[in-house]
Amino acid sequence: MRLIFAVLPLLALAGCSSYQADPDKVTAIPADRLLAYQTPVQGGGEVVVTRDLGLMGGGCYVAVLIDRKVAARIAVGEQGSFQVPAGNRVVGIGTDPDDTTLCGKGRLKREVAVKVEAGGTANLRVVSQNRGGFDILPEQAR
C-alpha cells in the first residue's frame, strides 16, 4: 500500500509533461490565429512550429513570436508555418496577449536562435514539462 502512495504522485506528475504528436494527429493553426509571416519571401525560408500534446496548459493558447513579433496563437496539437527572410531568426514563445483568462496572466518567455537557409525549413516544437514549464526547442528527427 505504501508503494502505491509513493508511485501514484510520480505518475500523476509524469502525465502533465507533453509528448510529440504523431504527424497524423497534428492540425493546422486556424487562419484567424495566424497573425504574421504568411506571405512568401523571395530568397527566404520557412519556420514550422508544432505544439506538443499534453495536459499542462492544454486550455491555453501560447503566442509564437518571430523576431519578437507575435506571429500566431497556437493550441495543443497544432502546427503553423511561417515565411521568413533567410538568415538568423529569433523564434520564441510568450503569453498570449489576447488571452483574458488566468493563462494570460502568467509570465512566459522562451527564445531560440534559428538559422534559416534560403529555401530551407527550420522545425521547432513547443513543449511543456513538469519542472521547466513551457519551452521551444529544435525538433529532433524521429
C-alpha positions as CSV (number, residue, x, y, z in Angstrom):
1,M,0.0,0.0,0.0
2,R,2.9,2.4,0.8
3,L,4.3,1.7,-2.7
4,I,1.1,2.8,-4.3
5,F,1.1,6.1,-2.4
6,A,4.8,6.6,-3.3
7,V,4.3,5.9,-7.0
8,L,0.9,7.5,-7.7
9,P,2.1,11.1,-7.3
10,L,5.0,10.5,-9.6
11,L,2.7,9.0,-12.2
12,A,0.4,12.0,-11.9
13,L,3.2,14.4,-12.4
14,A,4.6,12.5,-15.4
15,G,1.1,12.8,-17.0
16,C,1.5,16.5,-17.2
17,S,4.5,16.6,-19.4
18,S,3.8,17.0,-23.1
19,Y,4.7,14.5,-25.8
20,Q,5.4,14.8,-29.5
21,A,2.3,14.1,-31.6
22,D,2.3,11.7,-34.5
23,P,2.1,13.7,-37.7
24,D,-1.4,12.5,-38.5
25,K,-2.7,13.9,-35.1
26,V,-1.4,17.4,-35.7
27,T,-3.8,20.0,-37.1
28,A,-3.0,23.4,-38.7
29,I,-3.4,26.6,-36.8
30,P,-6.7,28.2,-38.0
31,A,-6.2,31.2,-40.3
32,D,-7.8,33.6,-37.7
33,R,-4.9,32.8,-35.3
34,L,-2.1,33.1,-37.9
35,L,-1.2,36.8,-37.4
36,A,2.1,37.3,-39.4
37,Y,4.7,35.9,-41.7
38,Q,2.2,34.2,-44.0
39,T,3.4,35.8,-47.3
40,P,6.3,34.0,-49.1
41,V,9.6,36.0,-49.0
42,Q,11.8,35.9,-52.1
43,G,15.0,34.1,-51.2
44,G,13.5,33.3,-47.8
45,G,12.8,30.1,-45.9
46,E,10.2,28.6,-43.6
47,V,9.9,28.2,-39.9
48,V,7.5,25.4,-38.8
49,V,6.3,25.4,-35.2
50,T,4.4,22.4,-33.7
51,R,3.0,22.3,-30.2
52,D,3.1,19.0,-28.4
53,L,0.1,17.2,-27.0
54,G,-0.4,17.0,-23.2
55,L,-2.4,18.3,-20.4
56,M,-0.2,21.1,-19.0
57,G,-1.5,24.4,-20.3
58,G,-3.9,22.4,-22.5
59,G,-6.7,25.0,-22.2
60,C,-4.4,27.9,-23.1
61,Y,-3.0,29.4,-26.3
62,V,0.7,30.2,-26.4
63,A,1.9,33.1,-28.5
64,V,4.5,32.2,-31.2
65,L,7.0,35.0,-31.7
66,I,9.3,35.5,-34.6
67,D,11.9,38.2,-34.3
68,R,9.9,39.2,-31.1
69,K,6.7,39.9,-33.1
70,V,3.6,37.8,-32.4
71,A,3.1,35.5,-35.4
72,A,0.4,33.2,-34.1
73,R,-1.7,31.9,-31.2
74,I,-1.0,28.1,-31.0
75,A,-3.1,25.5,-29.2
76,V,-2.1,21.9,-28.2
77,G,-1.5,19.6,-31.1
78,E,-1.4,22.5,-33.7
79,Q,1.2,23.4,-36.3
80,G,1.9,26.6,-38.1
81,S,4.2,27.5,-41.0
82,F,5.8,31.0,-41.2
83,Q,7.6,32.5,-44.2
84,V,10.7,34.4,-43.1
85,P,13.8,36.1,-44.7
86,A,16.9,33.8,-44.8
87,G,19.4,34.3,-42.0
88,N,19.4,34.2,-38.3
89,R,15.9,34.5,-36.7
90,V,14.8,34.6,-33.1
91,V,11.8,32.3,-32.6
92,G,10.1,32.2,-29.2
93,I,7.0,31.7,-27.2
94,G,5.2,34.0,-24.8
95,T,1.9,34.6,-23.1
96,D,-0.9,35.2,-25.5
97,P,-1.6,38.9,-25.4
98,D,-5.3,38.3,-26.4
99,D,-5.9,35.8,-23.6
100,T,-8.0,37.3,-20.8
101,T,-8.1,34.2,-18.6
102,L,-5.7,33.2,-15.9
103,C,-3.5,31.6,-18.6
104,G,-2.7,35.1,-20.0
105,K,-1.7,36.4,-16.6
106,G,1.4,34.3,-16.2
107,R,4.9,35.0,-17.3
108,L,6.3,33.1,-20.2
109,K,9.1,34.0,-22.4
110,R,11.5,31.5,-24.1
111,E,13.5,32.1,-27.3
112,V,15.8,30.1,-29.5
113,A,18.1,31.4,-32.3
114,V,17.4,29.7,-35.6
115,K,19.4,29.9,-38.8
116,V,17.1,29.7,-41.8
117,E,18.6,28.9,-45.1
118,A,17.1,30.2,-48.4
119,G,14.6,27.6,-49.5
120,G,15.1,25.7,-46.2
121,T,12.9,24.8,-43.3
122,A,13.5,25.1,-39.6
123,N,11.3,22.8,-37.4
124,L,10.6,23.7,-33.8
125,R,8.5,22.2,-31.0
126,V,6.6,23.9,-28.2
127,V,6.9,21.6,-25.2
128,S,5.6,21.7,-21.6
129,Q,7.5,20.0,-18.8
130,N,6.7,19.4,-15.2
131,R,9.8,21.1,-13.9
132,G,10.7,23.6,-16.5
133,G,7.3,24.8,-17.7
134,F,7.0,25.7,-21.4
135,D,9.9,25.8,-23.8
136,I,10.6,26.0,-27.5
137,L,13.2,23.5,-28.9
138,P,14.5,22.3,-32.3
139,E,12.5,19.3,-33.4
140,Q,14.5,16.1,-33.3
141,A,14.2,13.7,-36.2
142,R,12.1,10.7,-35.5
